[in-house]
């Protein structure tokens, strides 16, 4: 992980931990959005092309990744 992303990633993961549904991540500055494809994945921005992506199962985020997907 890039050192300049640590705090931003931590904030997003903290929010993801308390979220009860994907839409709870629709926080100003997070640029929350659905991704195309199956299974349904979601993304929040970290910085530039870096994102935290995840799937949703019940009330929990699963398969959480920190990635540059552009």
C-alpha positions as CSV (number, residue, x, y, z in Angstrom):
1,X,0.0,0.0,0.0
2,X,1.2,3.5,-0.8
3,X,2.1,5.3,2.4
4,X,0.2,8.4,1.4
5,X,-3.0,6.3,1.1
6,X,-2.9,4.8,4.6
7,X,-5.2,7.3,6.4
8,X,-7.6,7.4,3.5
9,X,-7.8,3.6,3.3
10,X,-8.2,3.3,7.0
11,X,-11.1,5.8,7.0
12,X,-12.9,4.0,4.2
13,X,-12.4,0.6,5.9
14,X,-13.7,1.9,9.2
15,X,-16.9,3.1,7.4
16,X,-17.1,-0.2,5.6
17,X,-16.9,-2.1,8.9
18,X,-20.0,-0.3,10.3
19,X,-22.0,-0.2,7.0
20,X,-25.2,-2.4,7.0
21,X,-25.7,-2.1,3.3
22,X,-23.6,-1.0,0.3
23,X,-25.3,2.3,0.0
24,X,-24.1,3.3,3.5
25,X,-20.7,3.9,1.7
26,X,-22.3,6.8,-0.2
27,X,-20.3,9.3,1.9
28,X,-19.2,12.7,0.5
29,X,-15.7,12.3,-1.0
30,X,-15.9,8.5,-1.3
31,X,-17.3,8.5,-4.9
32,X,-19.3,5.3,-4.1
33,X,-20.5,3.5,-7.2
34,X,-21.5,0.1,-8.5
35,X,-19.2,-1.7,-10.9
36,X,-20.4,-3.7,-13.9
37,X,-20.4,-7.4,-14.0
38,X,-21.4,-10.4,-11.9
39,X,-21.2,-10.9,-9.0
40,X,-22.1,-7.3,-8.1
41,X,-19.1,-5.3,-6.8
42,X,-18.9,-1.8,-5.5
43,X,-16.1,0.7,-5.3
44,X,-15.1,3.8,-3.3
45,X,-12.3,6.1,-4.3
46,X,-9.0,6.4,-2.4
47,X,-6.9,8.6,-4.6
48,X,-6.5,8.9,-8.4
49,X,-7.2,5.5,-9.9
50,X,-6.9,3.6,-6.6
51,X,-10.1,2.2,-5.2
52,X,-11.4,-0.1,-2.5
53,X,-13.7,-2.6,-4.1
54,X,-16.0,-5.1,-2.4
55,X,-18.9,-7.4,-2.7
56,X,-21.8,-7.6,-0.3
57,X,-23.3,-10.6,1.6
58,X,-26.2,-10.0,4.0
59,X,-25.0,-7.1,6.2
60,X,-21.3,-7.5,5.5
61,X,-18.7,-6.5,2.9
62,X,-16.8,-9.4,1.5
63,X,-13.9,-9.9,-0.9
64,X,-12.6,-6.4,-0.1
65,X,-9.6,-5.3,-2.2
66,X,-7.4,-2.2,-2.5
67,X,-6.6,-1.9,-6.2
68,X,-5.8,0.3,-9.1
69,X,-8.5,-0.7,-11.6
70,X,-8.2,1.9,-14.4
